[in-house]
Amino acid sequence: MKNLGEKLQEARNAMGLSVRDAADATRLRADVIENMEAGKFDFKLQEIYKRGFLRIYATFLKLDVDAVLAEYTAFSKANGDPKKARHLLSRMAAVQHSEQQQEIPVGAPTPEALEARFEESATQSEDGKIDSETEEDSMRYLKLGAIFVALVLAVVVIILIVSSAVRSEPPEENPDLDINAQISTQPADTAQVQAPKASQASGEIILTITAVGDTYLLAYPENAPTSPLFSGPIQAGERKEFKSSVPIMVKLTDAERIKMERNSKPLDLKNAKGLRLFKIGYAK
């Protein structure tokens, strides 16, 4: 029986795509895709990000997204043990089959709800116990309810975050700032973001990006989002320079790991962390 990683790799190969092709198309990091295809989901990302990236990749590969996420859930609950994962997956399928045997009213349970019901049924079955000490706790059902609510909210949040990260159009901006409004700017540092008058006259933006840690970078002209200036990983110590007569859009997975200069003047990004989108325009 193929594991989840093998299924992802087989689907990509069937489409005739390399890992780099898939990374460029989905805007996911190549190393994240390689980890998922190797069945290694212990890379350092929060759980909501892992599920969000897996949802994006499964959709791109035209796989059954719900089935992929269910298999990932079973794999995670089994702590990477393939036998336990198959057992849990079969029990989840049994719960879903039982639901389908009944009349399903409008507003049928979502895959996440089926997972929660599987959790509840597992606690009532001695053969399906994973953690007997926890199941004996009389407060378990209340905790499961709270976890389920938190999971639903987390899924909604990650969908919104990932959708924002992969969309081609830039977000709303404050016209008084050169950097997207998501980033805090310091009024006392305004001298640092002033470009030379000569650059204003020429109407050219020279943007220099220096990595202080490994991250993923996407840079493209504001008026040509499908024609990137650069797209790919950038390693610590690596330096990239871009010239443009229009504002440059910059997407980063780890904003705290880069430094940016516009026309040889540093931009203040000290409060920027994690996934961020910047618009670098002309200096005022």
Long-range contacts (C-beta under 8 A, 24 or more apart in sequence): 1-86, 3-39, 3-75, 3-82, 3-85, 4-36, 4-39, 4-68, 4-71, 4-72, 4-75, 5-36, 5-37, 5-38, 5-39, 5-40, 6-37, 6-39, 7-63, 7-68, 8-36, 8-37, 8-57, 8-58, 8-61, 8-63, 8-68, 9-37, 11-61, 11-62, 11-63, 12-37, 12-61, 15-61, 22-57, 22-60, 23-232, 24-231, 25-60, 26-56, 26-57, 26-60, 26-166, 27-165, 27-166, 27-218, 27-231, 27-251, 28-53, 28-56, 28-57, 29-216, 29-233, 29-253, 30-232, 30-233, 31-233, 33-57, 39-75, 41-72, 41-75, 41-76, 42-80, 47-154, 48-154, 48-155, 48-157, 48-158, 49-158, 51-155, 51-158, 52-158, 52-159, 52-161, 52-162, 53-162, 55-159, 55-162, 56-162, 56-166, 66-111, 69-111, 70-111, 70-115, 73-115, 77-130, 91-118, 91-121, 91-122, 91-128, 92-118, 95-121, 112-148, 112-151, 112-152, 112-155, 113-148, 116-144, 116-148, 116-151, 119-144, 120-144, 161-275, 164-277, 165-251, 165-275, 165-277, 168-225, 168-226, 169-225, 170-222, 170-225, 170-249, 170-277, 170-279, 171-277, 173-279, 178-262, 178-267, 178-279, 178-280, 178-281, 178-282, 178-283, 178-284, 179-267, 179-269, 179-278, 179-279, 179-280, 180-276, 180-277, 180-278, 180-279, 182-272, 182-276, 182-277, 183-255, 183-269, 183-271, 183-272, 183-276, 183-278, 184-271, 184-272, 185-268, 186-268, 186-270, 189-268, 192-265, 192-266, 192-267, 192-268, 193-262, 193-265, 193-266, 193-267, 193-268, 193-283, 194-265, 194-283, 194-284, 195-262, 195-263, 195-265, 195-282, 195-283, 196-263, 196-264, 196-265, 196-283, 199-263, 199-282, 199-283, 200-282, 200-283, 203-245, 203-282, 204-243, 204-244, 204-245, 205-242, 205-243, 205-244, 205-245, 205-246, 205-247, 205-248, 205-262, 205-263, 205-280, 205-281, 205-282, 206-241, 206-242, 206-243, 206-262, 206-263, 206-264, 207-241, 207-242, 207-243, 207-244, 207-248, 207-250, 207-260, 207-261, 207-262, 207-280, 208-239, 208-240, 208-241, 208-242, 208-260, 208-261, 208-262, 208-264, 209-234, 209-239, 209-240, 209-241, 209-242, 209-250, 209-258, 209-259, 209-260, 210-237, 210-238, 210-239, 210-240, 210-258, 210-259, 210-260, 210-261, 211-235, 211-236, 211-237, 211-238, 211-239, 211-257, 211-258, 212-236, 212-237, 212-257, 212-258, 212-259, 213-254, 213-256, 213-257, 213-258, 214-254, 214-257, 215-252, 215-253, 215-254, 215-257, 215-258, 216-252, 216-253, 216-254, 217-250, 217-251, 217-252, 217-258, 218-250, 218-251, 218-252, 219-248, 219-249, 219-250, 219-251, 220-248, 220-249, 221-246, 221-247, 221-248, 221-249, 222-246, 222-247, 222-248, 222-249, 222-279, 225-249, 234-258, 247-279, 247-280, 247-281, 247-282, 248-279, 248-280, 249-277, 249-278, 249-279, 249-280, 250-277, 250-278, 250-279, 250-280, 251-275, 251-276, 251-277, 251-278, 252-276, 252-278
